[in-house]
């Protein structure tokens, strides 16, 4: 399972063309809450497990310099993602869906 999640993370990273991403017209925003299964060591992607049973869903998203990071209600630097968010933490993840999934905001409870 961990290998699948890491494969997903690295597959998503392939689509990362530039650090500054403009919001595309017609982009869809979605929110998920769940347990972190992995964070890319370089802080460029996050994978969470959302839901349970048949409704369980693995969500992986690319993290960009414009991604907002909230830790216990306070804004944190996205550069600190790997220090602040670990596997097993509960987070809310807001994503933008274009051709890939981009994290707009990560909120750790």
Secondary structure, 3 states (H helix, E strand, C coil): CHHHHHHHHHHHHHCCCCCCCCCCCCCEEEEEEEEEEEECCCCCEEEEEECCHHHCEEEEEEEEEEEEEEECCEEECHHHHHHHCCCCCEEEEEEEECCCEEEEEEEEC
